[in-house]
Amino acid sequence: MNTSIISKLATFAFTILLATNLCGMEADEAGKRKRDGEQEDPRKKSRVLVDFAMQTDETPQDHAFKLTMLKDLLEQPDSNGQPPLHQAVIRKDARGIKYLLAAGANINATNSDKESALALSVVRKIPAIAILLASQPGIHLNTPPCDHYTEDGNPLHYAMKRGSVEVVKTLLNAGASVRGTPSPLHYWSSKRKRSSTIGELLLRSGVQVNQENDIGFTALDIELSLEKPDSFQAAKLLLKYGANIFRRSTKTGLSAFDRVAGSTSDVATYIQKEWQQGLFTIAAILRCKMGLPKPLVKLIMRRDILENTPPNLFNAIQYGSAEAIDRLLHNQFMKINDPLRGGMSPLHIAITGQTRQWIAHLRPVHGGHPDISATTLLLERSANLEAKTDLGKTPLHLAVASLTIDLAAGQRCVSDATLLLDHGADVNAQDKSGQTPLHIAAVKGYGYTVLLLLSRRADISAQDKGGRTPLYGAAQNGLVPIATLFLDRGANINVQDKTGLTPLHYTAYYGHVPTATLFLNRGANVNARSYGGKTPLHLACLKKHPPLIEFLQARGGDMTIKDKKGKTPQDYLDAENNS
């Protein structure tokens, strides 16, 4: 017979005999305790057998074989509530742990303190055992079993609490979760004594650097509030990984920048200095390296936009790649309809000409078209066409109002207005004064825009809160071509506003003879009276426009009509002449 087999059988026989003798000794002691009225503790028998099985110098296979025979004892705790696996952890017995696991011990079983063997190894500061257990298949890295970080019984929490860098690293590499509220980063920031290495490990593992805890504090907020001896270095670390000092707390409304305002602490001074340097660096990269136009750089650098920037803004932009910039711009307008200063949305800002064009190599979303406009980019990302400023202006209002005498800018604004209308913008939207885009185009004299709006069914009879139609704007500024266009489209020449004034009254007040000629030729009532009894001639005399006075008289204007104050046009003219 093979010598090794004989040796194993002999060893096993001896093991069983010795175990039996030990059990016999235990039985004798148990009998004695019984005679003395004491209760037998089954946990002692468990510990004797398991300890004996683990301490003999045999191969893992032999141990596994023996422990299989003792399987019913694998989960039996000792008098301190520690199962065999936990006992092996306490003894720092790596070999025994391996044998117990091979025999089928539950690696996630807990002791009387609800601690797993892994948690116990961290609590007892036994990094070698913790690393061994963390690498085992089926291990629950988060205890109690869940998919997020908790402070109660969590191995990662225990490891951070005890400053076990290697254990933290092992747990994170094995997949321990850093999600949860509060996050492990909040706990790390609140500790007075902590390892900067652990903080960096957490940040590298993907923990959200700008996540708030239950009271609305980020890790940086905690550093600034507690000001511990190493807060300066901790703040530098958090800023390195994208802590946003302009991000306002959802609970307190304060940002980290607000917290350091007026402070002379090292942390406050550093943040203020780094921020200014950071602004300069980012602006330089955007302007010089990436070739963004100056107006767009100014837009991106606005504080009210920076307050909503993504966590990795400053890191991403320093790479200077098209992908980084694309990601930056995408994230800048992630909350694409959130109002900024004055209720302006990013779409309003793009329309007003503060941005001309986005860089040509902004690749994916718009196909890299070299002439893609900010308006187009925002509309592709579902910007709200009907967003209103504090004055009630929609993007279409601003597209019409932003037109200048510059041909290129004019073409751009007409293009923006067309683009907005093509996407379904309300052509008759009214602002807080009741004005529609057509009112604005008319008063500014933008003929092409007026034609565009009319072709999209703009209401020619729409009245603002003063009762004025778009024709009043043309009358006020003496815009004969636009007034003609409105009249040709059926505008009411004798319409009255809320004070009873007609378009001819407005033309008379501002002294526009050509417009008055047009209106009278189209049937305007030369002696129409306002609710105060004034005719157009009253207003022409009041403002002292001799050519218009003569013209109105020649067309039938009555100088003897009295208003409700009992004054004739001549009275106003005499008063003007005597003043």
C-alpha positions in Angstrom: 0.0 0.0 0.0 1.2 3.5 -0.8 3.2 4.9 2.2 1.5 8.4 1.9 -2.0 6.9 2.1 -1.0 4.8 5.1 0.4 7.9 6.7 -2.7 9.9 6.1 -5.0 7.2 7.4 -2.8 6.9 10.5 -2.9 10.6 11.0 -6.6 10.7 10.6 -7.1 7.8 13.0 -5.0 9.6 15.5 -6.9 12.8 15.0 -10.3 11.1 15.5 -8.9 9.2 18.6 -7.5 12.4 20.1 -10.7 14.3 19.3 -12.7 11.5 20.9 -10.5 11.6 24.0 -10.9 15.3 24.2 -14.6 14.9 23.8 -14.5 12.2 26.5 -12.7 14.6 28.8 -15.3 17.2 28.0 -18.0 14.6 28.7 -16.4 13.8 32.1 -16.3 17.5 32.9 -19.9 17.9 31.7 -21.0 15.0 33.9 -19.2 16.6 36.9 -20.9 19.9 36.2 -24.3 18.2 35.9 -23.8 16.5 39.3 -22.9 19.9 40.7 -26.1 21.4 39.1 -24.2 23.4 36.4 -25.5 23.6 32.8 -23.2 22.3 30.0 -22.1 25.0 27.5 -22.2 23.4 24.0 -20.1 26.3 22.7 -17.0 25.1 24.6 -17.2 21.7 22.8 -17.5 23.5 19.5 -14.4 25.6 20.2 -12.3 22.6 21.4 -13.1 20.6 18.2 -12.7 23.5 15.8 -9.5 24.8 17.4 -8.1 21.3 17.3 -9.0 20.8 13.7 -7.4 24.1 12.7 -4.2 23.9 14.7 -3.0 20.5 13.5 -0.2 20.7 10.9 -1.9 19.2 7.8 -2.7 20.1 4.2 -5.7 22.3 3.4 -7.4 19.2 1.9 -7.0 17.3 5.1 -8.4 20.2 7.1 -11.3 20.6 4.7 -12.0 16.9 5.1 -12.0 17.0 8.8 -14.0 20.1 9.0 -16.7 18.6 6.8 -17.3 16.1 9.5 -17.7 19.0 11.9 -19.9 21.1 9.5 -22.6 21.5 12.1 -20.2 23.3 14.3 -18.9 25.9 11.7 -21.5 28.6 12.7 -21.6 27.8 16.4 -20.3 30.8 18.4 -18.1 30.7 21.4 -19.0 32.1 24.8 -18.2 35.6 23.5 -20.6 35.3 20.6 -17.8 34.8 18.1 -18.3 32.1 15.3 -15.3 30.1 14.4 -14.4 32.3 11.4 -14.4 35.3 13.7 -12.3 33.4 16.3 -9.7 32.8 13.5 -9.8 36.6 12.7 -9.1 37.5 16.3 -6.2 35.0 16.4 -4.9 36.5 13.1 -5.0 33.0 11.8 -5.0 33.3 8.0 -4.5 29.6 7.5 -7.4 28.8 9.7 -9.6 31.3 7.9 -8.8 29.6 4.6 -9.6 26.2 6.0 -12.9 27.3 7.5 -13.9 28.9 4.2 -12.9 25.8 2.3 -15.1 23.8 4.7 -18.1 26.0 3.9 -18.1 28.7 6.6 -20.3 31.6 5.8 -18.0 34.5 5.0 -20.7 37.0 5.6 -22.0 35.6 9.0 -22.1 38.1 11.8 -21.2 37.9 15.4 -23.3 39.0 18.4 -22.3 42.6 17.7 -23.7 42.3 14.1 -20.1 42.5 12.7 -19.0 40.4 9.7 -15.6 38.8 9.9 -14.4 41.5 7.5 -15.7 44.3 9.7 -14.2 42.6 12.8 -10.8 42.4 11.1 -10.9 46.2 10.4 -12.1 47.0 13.9 -9.3 44.9 15.4 -6.8 46.7 13.1 -5.6 43.5 11.4 -5.0 44.7 7.8 -3.5 41.5 6.5 -6.7 39.5 7.5 -8.9 42.3 6.2 -7.2 42.2 2.8 -7.5 38.4 2.7 -11.2 38.5 3.4 -11.9 41.4 1.0 -10.5 39.4 -1.8 -12.7 36.4 -1.2 -15.6 35.7 -3.7 -19.1 36.4 -2.3 -17.9 38.8 0.3 -20.3 41.6 1.3 -18.1 44.7 1.2 -21.0 46.8 2.6 -22.5 45.6 5.8 -25.4 45.5 6.5 -25.8 44.1 2.9 -26.7 47.1 0.6 -25.4 48.9 -2.4 -24.3 52.0 -0.7 -22.0 53.3 2.1 -23.4 53.5 5.6 -21.7 54.3 8.9 -23.3 51.5 10.8 -21.2 48.4 10.7 -19.6 49.2 7.4 -16.1 47.9 6.9 -15.1 50.9 4.8 -16.3 53.2 7.5 -14.4 51.3 10.2 -11.2 51.4 8.0 -11.4 55.2 7.6 -12.2 55.6 11.3 -9.0 53.8 12.1 -6.9 55.3 9.4 -6.1 52.0 7.7 -4.9 53.2 4.4 -4.1 49.7 2.9 -7.5 48.4 4.0 -9.3 51.3 2.5 -7.4 50.9 -0.7 -8.2 47.2 -0.8 -11.9 47.7 -0.1 -12.2 50.4 -2.7 -10.4 48.3 -5.3 -12.7 45.4 -4.5 -15.7 47.5 -5.2 -16.8 48.9 -1.8 -19.5 51.5 -2.5 -18.8 55.2 -1.9 -22.5 56.2 -2.5 -24.8 57.2 0.2 -25.8 60.2 2.3 -23.7 61.2 4.1 -20.9 59.9 1.9 -17.6 58.5 3.2 -16.0 61.8 2.0 -18.3 63.7 4.4 -17.1 61.5 7.2 -13.5 62.0 6.2 -13.9 65.8 6.1 -15.5 65.8 9.6 -12.7 63.9 11.3 -10.2 65.9 13.2 -7.4 63.4 12.6 -7.4 61.8 9.2 -5.2 60.6 6.5 -4.9 62.7 3.3 -4.1 59.5 1.5 -7.5 58.1 2.4 -9.2 61.3 1.2 -7.4 61.1 -2.2 -8.3 57.4 -2.4 -12.0 58.2 -2.0 -11.8 61.0 -4.5 -10.1 58.8 -7.0 -12.7 56.1 -6.5 -15.4 58.4 -7.9 -17.0 59.8 -4.7 -19.1 62.9 -5.6 -17.0 65.8 -4.4 -19.9 68.2 -4.5 -22.5 65.9 -2.9 -24.5 67.5 0.0 -25.1 65.8 3.3 -28.4 65.9 5.2 -27.9 69.5 6.3 -26.8 70.7 2.8 -23.0 70.7 3.4 -20.4 69.5 0.9 -17.1 68.2 2.0 -15.6 71.6 1.3 -18.3 73.3 3.3 -17.4 71.1 6.3 -13.7 72.0 5.9 -14.5 75.7 5.9 -16.9 75.4 8.8 -14.7 73.4 11.2 -11.2 74.8 10.2 -9.2 71.9 11.5 -5.3 72.0 11.6 -5.1 70.3 8.2 -8.1 72.0 6.6 -5.8 74.0 4.3 -4.4 70.9 2.8 -7.7 69.1 2.7 -9.3 72.1 0.9 -6.5 72.1 -1.7 -7.2 68.4 -2.2 -10.9 68.9 -2.7 -10.4 71.7 -5.1 -7.9 69.6 -7.0 -10.7 67.1 -7.6 -13.3 69.6 -8.7 -14.9 71.1 -5.6 -17.1 73.9 -6.8 -16.9 77.0 -4.6 -19.7 78.8 -6.3 -22.2 75.9 -5.9 -25.0 77.1 -3.6 -26.3 74.7 -0.9 -29.9 73.6 -1.5 -30.5 73.9 2.3 -28.6 77.0 3.3 -28.4 78.9 0.1 -24.7 79.6 0.8 -21.7 78.7 -1.4 -18.2 77.9 -0.2 -17.2 81.2 -1.8 -19.8 82.9 0.4 -18.3 81.2 3.5 -14.8 82.6 2.9 -15.9 86.1 2.0 -14.2 88.5 4.4 -12.2 85.8 6.1 -8.5 86.0 6.5 -7.8 82.4 7.3 -5.3 80.4 5.3 -8.1 78.4 3.7 -10.1 81.5 2.7 -7.0 83.3 1.3 -6.0 80.2 -0.7 -9.5 79.8 -2.2 -9.8 83.4 -3.1 -6.3 83.4 -4.7 -6.7 80.1 -6.5 -10.1 81.2 -7.8 -8.7 84.4 -9.3 -5.8 82.5 -10.8 -8.2 79.8 -12.0 -10.4 82.3 -13.8 -7.4 83.8 -15.5 -6.2 80.4 -16.6 -9.5 79.2 -17.9 -10.2 82.4 -19.8 -6.8 82.2 -21.4 -7.4 78.5 -22.5 -10.8 79.3 -23.8 -9.7 82.4 -25.7 -6.2 81.6 -26.9 -5.8 77.8 -27.0 -9.4 76.9 -28.0 -10.1 80.0 -30.1 -13.4 80.8 -28.6 -14.6 84.4 -29.4 -14.3 86.9 -26.6 -18.0 87.4 -26.0 -18.5 83.6 -25.5 -15.6 83.5 -23.0 -17.2 86.4 -21.1 -20.5 84.4 -21.1 -18.9 81.3 -19.7 -16.9 83.2 -17.1 -20.0 84.9 -15.7 -20.5 84.1 -12.0 -24.2 83.3 -12.3 -23.3 80.6 -14.8 -20.3 79.4 -12.9 -22.5 78.7 -9.9 -24.1 75.9 -11.9 -21.0 74.4 -13.4 -20.2 70.7 -13.3 -17.8 69.4 -10.6 -15.0 68.7 -13.0 -15.2 72.0 -14.9 -11.7 73.3 -14.1 -10.1 69.9 -14.5 -11.8 69.2 -17.9 -11.0 72.5 -19.5 -7.3 72.3 -18.7 -6.9 69.3 -21.1 -7.8 71.7 -24.0 -9.2 69.0 -26.2 -12.3 69.3 -28.3 -14.0 66.6 -26.2 -13.3 68.5 -23.0 -14.6 71.7 -24.3 -17.7 70.0 -25.8 -18.3 68.4 -22.4 -17.8 71.7 -20.7 -20.3 73.6 -22.9 -22.8 70.7 -22.7 -22.6 70.7 -18.9 -22.7 74.5 -18.7 -26.1 74.5 -20.2 -27.2 71.2 -18.7 -29.9 73.1 -16.8 -30.6 74.7 -20.1 -33.8 76.6 -19.1 -32.7 77.8 -15.7 -32.9 81.6 -15.4 -29.7 83.6 -14.8 -29.4 87.3 -14.1 -32.6 89.2 -15.0 -34.4 86.0 -15.8 -32.2 85.5 -18.9 -31.9 81.9 -20.0 -28.9 80.8 -22.0 -31.1 81.0 -25.1 -31.8 84.7 -24.4 -28.1 85.3 -24.0 -27.2 83.6 -27.2 -29.9 85.6 -29.1 -28.7 89.0 -27.8 -25.4 88.7 -29.5 -23.3 88.1 -26.4 -22.2 85.0 -28.2 -21.6 84.9 -32.0 -20.5 81.3 -32.7 -19.3 78.2 -31.0 -16.0 76.9 -32.0 -16.0 75.0 -35.3 -14.5 71.8 -34.0 -17.3 71.1 -31.5 -17.8 67.7 -32.8 -20.7 65.3 -32.2 -24.0 66.9 -31.5 -24.2 69.2 -34.4 -21.9 67.4 -36.9 -19.0 69.8 -36.6 -20.6 72.4 -38.8 -18.2 75.4 -38.8 -21.0 78.0 -38.7 -23.1 76.5 -36.0 -24.6 79.2 -33.9 -25.2 79.3 -30.2 -28.9 79.5 -30.9 -28.9 76.4 -33.0 -26.9 74.5 -30.4 -29.3 75.4 -27.6 -32.4 74.7 -29.7 -31.0 71.2 -30.5 -30.8 70.7 -26.7 -34.5 71.5 -26.2 -34.1 75.1 -24.9 -37.5 76.6 -23.9 -38.7 78.8 -26.7 -41.1 80.6 -24.4 -38.8 81.2 -21.5 -39.3 84.8 -20.3 -37.0 87.3 -18.7 -38.1 89.4 -15.7 -39.6 91.8 -18.2 -41.5 89.0 -19.9 -39.4 88.9 -23.0 -39.2 85.7 -24.9 -36.2 84.8 -27.0 -38.2 85.9 -30.1 -38.7 89.4 -28.5 -34.9 89.7 -28.1 -34.1 88.3 -31.5 -36.2 91.1 -33.0 -34.9 93.8 -30.6 -31.2 92.9 -31.0 -31.1 93.9 -34.6 -28.5 96.6 -35.3 -27.5 98.7 -38.4 -24.6 96.3 -38.9 -25.5 94.2 -41.9 -23.8 91.0 -40.5 -25.5 91.3 -37.2 -28.8 92.1 -38.8 -28.6 89.0 -41.0 -27.8 87.0 -37.9 -30.8 88.3 -35.9 -33.2 87.8 -38.8 -31.7 84.3 -39.0 -32.2 83.8 -35.3 -35.8 85.0 -35.5 -36.5 82.6 -38.5 -34.8 79.8 -36.5 -37.0 80.4 -33.5 -40.2 80.6 -35.6 -39.2 77.4 -37.4 -38.9 75.6 -34.1 -42.4 76.8 -33.1 -41.9 80.1 -31.2 -45.1 81.9 -30.4 -45.1 84.8 -32.9 -47.7 86.7 -30.8 -46.2 86.2 -27.4 -46.6 89.3 -25.2 -44.2 90.7 -22.7 -45.1 92.4 -19.4 -46.0 95.6 -21.2 -48.2 93.6 -23.7 -45.9 94.1 -26.6 -45.5 91.4 -29.3 -42.4 90.9 -31.4 -44.2 92.8 -34.2 -44.6 95.8 -31.9 -40.8 95.8 -31.4 -40.0 95.3 -35.1 -42.4 98.1 -36.0 -41.1 100.7 -33.6 -37.5 100.0 -34.6 -38.2 100.1 -38.3 -37.0 96.6 -39.1 -38.8 96.1 -42.4 -37.5 92.6 -43.2 -38.4 91.4 -39.7 -41.9 92.9 -40.0 -42.4 91.0 -43.3 -41.1 87.8 -41.7 -43.4 88.1 -38.7 -46.4 89.0 -40.9 -45.6 85.9 -43.1 -45.8 83.8 -39.9 -49.3 85.2 -39.0 -48.3 87.9 -36.6 -51.4 89.7 -35.3 -51.5 93.2 -36.9 -54.2 94.3 -34.5 -52.5 93.1 -31.3 -52.7 95.7 -28.6 -50.2 96.2 -25.8 -51.3 97.2 -22.3 -51.7 100.8 -23.4 -54.0 99.7 -26.2 -51.5 100.4 -28.9 -51.2 98.3 -32.1 -47.9 97.9 -34.1 -49.1 100.8 -36.3 -48.5 103.2 -33.4 -44.8 102.3 -33.4 -44.5 103.2 -37.1 -46.5 106.4 -36.5 -44.3 107.5 -33.6 -41.1 107.2 -35.5 -42.4 108.4 -38.9 -41.7 105.1 -40.6 -43.7 105.5 -43.8 -42.7 102.1 -45.5 -43.7 100.1 -42.4 -46.9 102.1 -41.8 -47.8 101.6 -45.5 -47.1 97.8 -45.1 -49.5 97.7 -42.1 -52.2 99.7 -43.8 -51.9 97.5 -46.9 -52.5 94.5 -44.6 -55.7 96.0 -43.2 -54.5 97.8 -40.1 -57.2 100.1 -38.6 -56.1 103.7 -39.3 -58.5 105.2 -36.7 -57.9 102.7 -33.9 -57.7 104.3 -30.4 -55.5 103.4 -27.5 -56.6 103.5 -23.8 -56.4 107.3 -23.8 -58.3 107.7 -27.0 -55.3 108.6 -29.1 -55.1 107.5 -32.7 -51.9 106.8 -34.8 -52.4 110.3 -36.3 -52.2 111.8 -32.8 -48.8 110.1 -32.4 -47.5 111.3 -35.7 -48.7 114.8 -34.9 -47.1 114.8 -31.5 -43.7 113.8 -33.0 -44.1 116.1 -36.0 -43.9 113.6 -38.9 -45.5 115.3 -42.0 -44.9 112.4 -44.4 -46.6 109.9 -42.1 -49.4 112.3 -41.5 -49.8 112.6 -45.2 -50.0 108.9 -45.6 -52.6 108.5 -42.8 -54.8 111.3 -44.1 -54.6 109.9 -47.6 -55.7 106.5 -46.2 -58.8 108.0 -44.4 -57.5 109.1 -41.0 -59.9 111.5 -39.2 -58.0 114.8 -39.0 -60.2 116.0 -36.1 -60.3 112.7 -34.1 -60.6 113.5 -30.4 -58.9 111.7 -27.5 -60.7 110.9 -24.3 -59.3 114.2 -23.1 -60.8 116.0 -26.1 -57.6 116.7 -27.9 -57.3 116.5 -31.7 -54.0 115.8 -33.6 -53.8 119.6 -34.1 -53.8 120.1 -30.3 -50.7 117.9 -30.0 -49.0 119.5 -33.0 -49.5 122.9 -31.5 -48.5 121.7 -28.0 -45.2 120.4 -29.4 -44.8 123.4 -31.8 -44.4 121.7 -35.2 -45.3 124.6 -37.6 -45.0 122.6 -40.9 -47.3 120.0 -39.5 -49.7 122.5 -38.1 -50.0 124.2 -41.5 -50.5 120.8 -43.2 -53.2 119.7 -40.8 -55.0 123.0 -41.2 -54.8 122.6 -44.9 -56.3 119.1 -44.6 -59.3 120.3 -42.5 -57.9 120.5 -39.0 -60.1 122.8 -36.8 -58.2 125.3 -34.7 -61.3 126.2 -32.7 -62.1 122.8 -31.1 -61.7 122.9 -27.4 -60.4 120.0 -25.3 -61.8 119.1 -21.9 -59.7 121.8 -20.3 -61.4 124.3 -22.5 -58.3 125.0 -24.6 -58.1 125.2 -28.4 -55.0 124.3 -30.5 -54.4 128.0 -30.8 -54.3 128.3 -27.0 -51.5 125.7 -26.9 -49.7 127.3 -29.7 -49.9 130.8 -28.1 -48.7 129.3 -24.8 -45.8 127.8 -26.5 -45.0 131.0 -28.3 -45.1 133.0 -25.0 -43.0 130.6 -23.0 
